């Protein structure tokens, strides 16, 4: 058989209903990793849904205990065909966000795949059971097309705690570095730039969540009797924030501003636009870093966001100066940012601007990653997708959001290419999560083409 045969087999796998059957049995397992009692279901997913399927494809597979969070195991599988052949590692996660079934539309069950026109509903259809079901299905069809061979070595890593922050992922990658060694990470998560635009992204912005807090005293006091002589923590926090980001969203902390956008990144971003589909919000003109396009501000720059803030009781305010105030913030940052020193940089900036009384606590950090858009693997993937679909794929140097790519880029030292199979309106994490049938059908064709081309490399 040849390349078109592999793509035809992938198409038939979808059209026959076998893809839907595979996806439905995986969606049916309630793998809500935030539930403290979900451990048995997370392991059942690996034992019942992944191990038998990959072993049928000639992989050896085993469950790996999580050294950081025992509730969230991993699976490592390998199919080896030859020492001189390239090795690809693919990754997915089998856990999902809590379903909140009562919030779904009438007639929908988050634990069943329900097809309504183009939309395939179910928790995990978009994030991430549908995406790794596409990739495993495409591997199977290439095996059939090559009469039981892939032409490369393949490894699979399934994470059962991604929706809880992937605790233990970097540690597992370090402990099992030899078992996960490869030439390339080729994985799928997140949305395309648009439903009809095949997309590659090469990493993600990092994220640092931190809290600003000022506790002035143990109790609140009457604003009439004490206003004008007691500091107001809410006003202090508001002004501390204003010293960090201005009223138009421009980041003012010099140490947290990124370096100039690299020419290759700027060139790639010039060819894409921020999603403007009917379900998406409209971009606010004039918001963010001056002199940049919307796509450069979203994907190529750093932003500081206030996620929540509180002082007193907003639902029942009283005439009192609050005793404390808090703001929960997040910095989204790109490669080149001095992420390791974020807390020290914030501390110095606040001290220099007259806010030594404001506490800074960095609670969570996810590093930024980005493969060079001119890397040969990127050229190879773009060419493969164009040959399969007749479309020029959207090349996104990094996601605006964050995912645990540093485990692969930094710990394993791999070039990383992500081919997402969902779209911006998929309602991932929300009620009525879904994927599009036409998108999944095309995604199977794309992945079959990529895996076939790996065997030709």
N, C-alpha and C positions, 0 to 999 in steps of 0.2 A: 504494500500500500504506500501512499504518498501523503504529503501535507494536506491536500484537499480531502483525502479520505479520513484523516484524523478529525478535521473540522466537521465533516459530514456525520461522523459517529457522535461527536459532541452535540450536534444539532438534534440527531435522532434520540439521544439520551434525554433531552429536554422534551421533545415532541411526543415521545412515547408515554410520558407520565412517570418515568422512573426517577427523574430528578425530584419531582414533587413528592413521591413516596419516600425517598431518602430524607428530604428536608422535613417532612411531616413527622417522621418518627423521632427526629432529633429535637424538633420544637416541642414535642410532647413531654419531654423531661424537664421538670421545673428547676432549672439550674440558677436560681437567684442567689448569687454569691454573697450579697449583703445580709442574707438571712443566716443568723448564727447556727441554725439547725440544718443548713443545706449541705453539709459535708457528704452524707451518704448519696445524695442525688448527684453531686458533682462527680463523685467517683463512679457512680453508675453510668453517667454519660460517657466517660472514658471507657469503662469496661464493656458496656453493651453497644455503644454507637460508633466508637472510633477504632478500638483495637480489632474487632472482627473484620471491619471494612478494610483497614490498612494491611492486615495480615493476608487477606484475600488477594491483595495487590502485590504480595511478595515482600512486605516489610516485616521486620522484627520490631516488636513494640513492647514497651513496659511503662508502668506508672512510676513517676518519680515523686517522692515525698517533698513537701515544701519545708525548707529549713527555717523559714520566717513565720509562715502562717499555715499550720498543719491542715486546716480546713480546706485549703485551696491547692490541690495537687496539680501536677503537670504530667504530660505524656510525651515521651520521646520515641520516635520510630525511625527506622533507617532501612533503605533498600540500596544495596551496594552491587554495582555491575562491573566496576573495574577501577583499579588504582590510577589509571591514566586519564580517566574521564572527569569532566567537571562535576561538581557537587552543588546542588541547590538545596537551601533550607527554606521551607515554607512554614508560616506561623498562623495560628488562628486562636480564638478563645471561645470556649464552649459555655461560659457563664453569661448570664443576662442581667439586666436591671430588673428590679421588682416589677411585677406585671400590673398591679393595681387593677385587677380584672373588672371591677365595678365601674371604672371610668371609661371602659371601651364602648364603642358604638353598639347599639342593639344588634344582636345576631352574630357578634364576634366573640370568640373565645381565644384569649392569648396563647393557649396551649394547643390550639389546632390551626392548621393552615387553611384559611378560607380564601377562595379566589373570587373576586368581584371585578369582572372586567380585566383590566391590566394589573390590578393591585392584588398582591398576595399578602394577606394579613397574618400576623402571628408574632409573638415575642421571640426575637432572635432572628427573624427572617432577614433583617438588614444588618443586625449587629449581634453576633457575627456568624451564627450558624449557617445562614444562607451563603455567606461569602466563602467559608471554608468548605461547604458542601460543593460549591462550584469548582473549587480548586482540586478537591479530591476526585470529583467526577471527571474533570478534564484529564487528570493523570491516568485514570482508568481507561479513557478512550484512546489516549496515545499508546498505552500498553497494548491495547487490542490492535491498533493500526500498525504497530511494529512487531506483531506476533510475539508478544510477551516480553519485549524489551523497551526500555525508555531511551537508551543511548546516553544516559548520565546517571549519576548517583543522586538519590533523593533522601532528604530527611524532613521529618515533620515534628513540630513542637506545638502542642496544644496547651493553653494556659486556662486554668479554671478560676482565676481571680482577677481578670483584667478590669472588670467593672467595680472592683474594690481597690483599684490602684496597682494591680499586678504585684502584690507583695511577694518577695522571694524570686522574682524573675531574674534580676541581675545576679543574685547569689547562685541560682541554678545554672545560669549560663557560665558562671565562673567555675563552679564545681564540675560541670560536665562539658568543659570547653572542647575536649577532644571529640566527644560524641556529637557535638553540634558544629564542629568545624566544617566550613563550606567555602565555596567561591563567591556565592551570591545569596542574599536573602531576597526571595520573591514572595511577597505576602499580600494579603487583601484585608482592608478595614477602611472605615470612613466612607464618605460620599464622593462621587464624581463631581466635577465642576458643574455639570448639567446632565440631565438624564440621558441625552442622546450624544454625549461627548465622552468617548473613552479617555481616561485620565491616568497619568502617572504622577505620583508624588514621591519625593526622595528623602523625606524626613518630616520633622514637625517642629513648630515653635516649642520652646520650653515653657514651663509654668512654675511660678513661685507664689504660693499662697501665704499671706502674712496678716497679722493683726496689729493695728495701732490702738493703744489703750492709754487713757489718762484717768487715774483715780485720784481726785483732789482731796477727798475726805471720806469718812465712814458713812455720813448721812447726807440726805438732801436738805436744803433749807429754804424757807419762805422767800420768794423772789422780791416781795415788797420790802421786807425787813432787812434783806441782805444783798439785794441787787445793786451792783456798783462797787461792792467791796469784797465780794467773793468771786474767784475765777470760775468761769463756766466751762466744764470739761467739753461740752458739745461744741462750743465756739472754738476752744483750743484745737480740738480734733479737726474741725472744719477748716481752720486756717493752716494747720499742718498739712492737710491734704492739698490745699490751694498752693502751698509751697512746693508740692511734688508734681502736680499736674494742673495746667491752667484751665480756664473756663471753656476752652475749645478743644480739650483733650490732648494737648501737647505735653509730652513728658519733659519735666524740668530738672530731673535728677541727672546731672551730667554723667556720673559714673555708671548709670544704667541705660544710657543711650547707646545704640549699637554703632558699629563702624559703618562706613559708607557701603551701600548695597553693591555687591560685586557685579561687574559688567555682565557676566553670564546669567546671573540671577535676574538682573534688571531686564535683560533681553527676553528671558523666558516669561517674565511677568507682563511684558508689553503685549504679549499675544493672548492674554486671558483677561477676563473681567470678573468682577464680583457677581455672584449669583443674583439674578433679578427675576426669578420665576414668580408666579402669582402668590405662592405660599411664603415667600421671603419678604423681610422688611426692606424698605427703601433706604438706600445709603444717604446719610445726612451730609449735605454739602458743607464744606468748611470745617468738618470735624477731623481732628487728628493732626499728624505732623504736616506742616506747610510744605509745599513744593513737591509732594509725592502724589502719585496716582492712587485711587482707592485700592487697587490690587497690591501696590507697593506698601501701603499702610497696613493692609491686612496680613500679607504673607511675608513681607520683607523688613518689617520694622517692629519696634517694641511698643507695647501699650500698657498703661497702668489703669486698672479698673477697680472701682469700689463696688463690691458685691453686696454688701449689707452694712448698715450702721445703725447704732442705737444709743439713745440717751433718755433717761426717764422711761415713761410708759406711753408710747405713741398712741395706743388705743384708749388710754384714759389719762390724758395729761392733767397735771395739777399745777398750781402756782408755786413751783419750787425749782430752785437751781439744782439740777441733777448732781449727784456726788461723783459720777463717773460717766465716761462715754467710750464706745468702741467702734472701730471701723474694720471690717473684714475686706481685705484687698487682694488683688492678684496682678502680678506682672507676667505678661506673655512676652517671651523674648526669643530672638533669633540667635543663630550661631555667631560667635564673636563677642557675645556679652559676657562680662565677668560674673558669671552666675555663682561661683563659689563664695564670693564676698558680698552677696546681696545684702545680708543683714548688716554688715559693717558699713557698707556704702549708705544704706538708709539711715543708720544711726548717726553717721557723720553729717549727712545732709540736714537732718532735723536739728542737730546740735548747732550747726552753722547758721541756721535760720531762726534760732531762738526758741526751739522746742525740746530742750533736754528733758522736760518732764514727761514727754510722750514715750511710752514703752513700745518696743518693736519686737515681735515674736514671729519668726519665719517657721511655719508649721509643716510645709510640704514643698518638695522641689522635684521637678521632672526636667532633665537636661534637654537642650535643643540639639537637633541633629539635621544634617543636610548633606547629601551626596552632591558632588560637583555636577551641575547639569551637562557638562561636556565630557563626563566619564564615558568610556566606550560601552559599558553595559547599558547606559541610557540610550545611546544611539541604536544599539542592537534592539532594545525593547520597542522603541518608537517605530523602527523599521518593520518589526514583526507585526505590530498592531495595525500599521498601515496596510500591510499585505493582506491581513485577514479581513479587515473591515472596509478598506478603501477610504478611511478617514485619517486625518492627521490628529493624533491624540493631543489633548491638553497636557502640557508639561508644567507641573506645579513644583517648584523647588522644595517647598515644605508646606505642610498644612498650617492653617492659622491656629488650629487647636493643637492638642498634644496627645501623643500616644507613646508607649514604652519602647521607642526605637533605639534608645541609648544602649539597651542590653545587647542589641545586635551590632550597632555601629561602633560602640565604644568597648564593650566587654569582649565581644567576639571579633571585632575589627572587620566587619563585612561591609561591602557596598550594599546599599539597601534600596530596593525598588518596590513600591507599593502600587498595586493595581486595584483601586476600589470598585466594588460592585453594587453600591447603593447610590442614592441620589439625594440632593439637598432636602427634598420634601418627604423623606421616608418616615418621619416621626420616630426616629430612633430614640430610645429611652422614654418615650412618651406613650400614652394610649394610642391604639390604632397603628402601631408600627407595621410597616409593610415594605415589600419590594415590588418592582415592576416586572411582569413576565417577559416583555421584550428585552429588557435590560439584562436579565439573567440568561436568556437565550444567547444574546450577543457575548456576554461575559464568558460563557462556556466555550464559545468559538475562539475568543481572544486567548484564553488560557490554554486551550488545546494547541493553538498556533505557537504560543510561546514555548510550551513544553516540547512540541515537535522540534522547534528551532534549536532548543538547548541540545537535543540529541544530534543535531547536525553540526554543532559548533566544533 
